[in-house]
Amino acid sequence: MFPIVNTYGDCIGFTARELEQDSKFAKYRNSTQTPIFDKSRVVYNINNIKEIKKSSNVDYIIIVEGTMDVIAMVKAGFENTVACMGTAITPYHAKELKRFANKI
């Protein structure tokens, strides 16, 4: 289980990866939607992108499918990696990403 943190560094929910292949649940399990946690508006790891941008230039951002992919990419040295919460990128996700880099 991993915390979901917003742009301001506040924990707004949690996510976990389902390990059983034949599970009746979706691959990722997230906190239920609330006024604070709305998957269509949350970009996982955007708080770290914001911190990187404070100290250096962020030339581009890599979008991957899920939170475990972000964790693996960051571990491999690609700190500029994010995942959009939910099943598809939304206009809000795009707007949020554009704040930090021109190339996505």
Disulfide bonds with the S-S distance in Angstrom:
none
